[in-house]
Amino acid sequence: MTAVTYDLLIIGGGINGCAIAREASLLGLKVLLIERDDLAAHTSSASTKLIHGGLRYLEYYEFKLVAEALRERERLVNAAPHIIRPLTFVLPQENSLRPWWMLRIGLYLYDFLGGKMSLARSRGLRRSDTAYTAPLKGGRSGFVYSDAQVDDSRLTVLNAMDARDNGAEIVTGIALESARREGGVWRASLSDGRTVEARAMVNAAGPWVHLLLERLGVNAKSNVRLVKGSHIVVPKLYEGDHAYILQLPDRRIIFAIPWQGQTEIGTTDIPVDAPEDAKIDASEISYLCDAINTHFIKQISPADVTATWSGVRPLYDDGASEAKEVTRDYVLELDTSGPPLLSVFGGKITTARHLAEEAMGKLGPAIGVQPHQVTRMRVFPGGAIAGFDHFLAQVRLTWPFLGDARSARMAHAYGAMLGEMLHGVKDEAGMGRDLGGGLTEIEVRWMRDREWARSAADALDRRSKVGLTLNAAERSTFEHAWTALA
Ligand SMILES: Cc1cc2nc3c(=O)[nH]c(=O)nc-3n(C[C@H](O)[C@H](O)[C@H](O)COP(=O)(O)OP(=O)(O)OC[C@H]3O[C@@H](n4cnc5c(N)ncnc54)[C@H](O)[C@@H]3O)c2cc1C
């Protein structure tokens, strides 16, 4: 059997692999992306879910990274207004940790480093900000600034959808078994028994980047540091749509952020040996609870935790002594000792588009493609809406039977794609059976047929976050209904 030949074979369906697939397909390349689990099954669904410049990186003089991330934040807020929402952060002052002037200068830089911004600039906390200060212990001074919140796994899927709409082949549940350079191309064996040929390959295996290089017999110049980060979810800790960034005695910071009607708290920074070590442990849960209890009047304990998630950051090893200090910037390593291989070390959800543009800037010339800017101004699938509030009002008017909560959830998740999904649906009966948590047949089929969902977990935990609200019995009912879905 002759192998199909691609221009580019991408290993890994996290945010970086999918963003590169989008960029490359828009440049007209014939792309195959393989992911051995689900899209965003690992780090790209375990983030804090912020589209941010990274205020704390300024302390490590990462001005270039912060400026680039802020520019990307602005682009993303406009390109995916359905799944990305502006978020106000409250930063309480802790004189013993960082003086007022230091935070003021940091926030001033944060406001201006990225150039022209549509999000509100920072300011001091005012007496009238009682909604922000009331949940906190003591009379608080501090600051208010802006960043944005994203559904990380859905952003990954939107990258993949845009890539597919431009001709890329995206396959999940398939691993790269082995690959070798032969006759001027990569010959790759896949876990489904297929052999494919590609003129170039991208290693976007995230925390597995090194293991994959080892398997390919390629020596890398760069190293990764694997650093675990965990989050806990507790019932709503305070009223309001805003988030908190809290300074801790060890000089780390953690966030408390509204998430799916509850509060998400994270993260930790724990060096680990293997990508598979992405599991929260009891000491992390205590650490996060203690951190909240230091700042908030309402006290929490491990018994309040309703959900957790952990991910392993594949950080580029810059030799920093502590995990919290390791750079969050990325490095792209191009090996041209034969057909090109580009490996991705590090990165952020926020900077994935920029990383992809740079990846094609490096790789393109090596395979005779002239890279140009194809995604800078490009809207993501579903993102062509004129303001989220206006769009939501239209959704409620067009499909009143969805109800308030479900129309908001679906408007966020699908944006303008809702018109296609619900085309011709006149009433609740047209949505089909509710498989659990308000996910009806029409939506679940969409996830399966259009968004690569292959299991109940893909639908509950990554295509939607409905899994967070289901108990074990409801989850099991959903799993059965998923299996029976025609
Ligand atoms: C706790 C935490 C909080 C974070 N918070 C933020 C944040 O708020 N904002 C932000 O911008 N960034 C954040 N990040 C960073 C961001 O999440 C990561 O940089 C990003 O998700 C990495 O994506 P990736 O595509 O490189 O890796 P991954 O998402 O892990 O994807 C790699 C994929 O490769 C696949 N793979 C590996 N080997 C093979 C093989 N042989 N064959 C096929 N497939 C293979 C894996 O299954 C995996 O799905 C955070 C990270 C962590 C851990």
The ligand as a Gaussian input file, in Angstrom:
#p B3LYP/6-31G(d) Opt

LIG

0 1
 C       -1.645000      24.453000      35.882000
 C       -1.474000      25.184000      34.596000
 C       -2.049000      26.451000      34.441000
 C       -1.889000      27.133000      33.242000
 N       -2.563000      28.290000      33.069000
 C       -2.487000      28.962000      31.910000
 C       -3.281000      30.118000      31.697000
 O       -4.082000      30.514000      32.536000
 N       -3.134000      30.761000      30.523000
 C       -2.279000      30.342000      29.553000
 O       -2.173000      31.030000      28.535000
 N       -1.545000      29.201000      29.692000
 C       -1.645000      28.505000      30.850000
 N       -0.963000      27.329000      31.025000
 C       -0.057000      26.871000      29.958000
 C       -0.795000      26.063000      28.895000
 O       -1.852000      25.318000      29.431000
 C        0.177000      25.128000      28.178000
 O        1.317000      25.814000      27.783000
 C       -0.427000      24.505000      26.932000
 O       -1.675000      23.922000      27.224000
 C        0.508000      23.455000      26.360000
 O       -0.104000      22.932000      25.223000
 P        0.601000      21.821000      24.340000
 O       -0.187000      21.717000      23.094000
 O        2.044000      22.137000      24.217000
 O        0.537000      20.493000      25.249000
 P       -0.689000      19.488000      25.519000
 O       -1.968000      20.199000      25.686000
 O       -0.301000      18.588000      26.639000
 O       -0.777000      18.656000      24.178000
 C        0.181000      17.705000      23.803000
 C       -0.569000      16.526000      23.219000
 O        0.341000      15.639000      22.574000
 C       -0.213000      14.344000      22.630000
 N        0.815000      13.356000      22.339000
 C        1.950000      13.125000      23.039000
 N        2.652000      12.122000      22.462000
 C        1.941000      11.713000      21.381000
 C        2.148000      10.686000      20.375000
 N        3.220000       9.892000      20.388000
 N        1.209000      10.528000      19.404000
 C        0.096000      11.330000      19.390000
 N       -0.143000      12.290000      20.312000
 C        0.773000      12.481000      21.296000
 C       -0.758000      14.263000      24.061000
 O       -1.752000      13.272000      24.191000
 C       -1.280000      15.684000      24.282000
 O       -2.689000      15.784000      24.098000
 C       -1.113000      26.581000      32.206000
 C       -0.551000      25.315000      32.347000
 C       -0.750000      24.612000      33.527000
 C       -0.215000      23.233000      33.671000

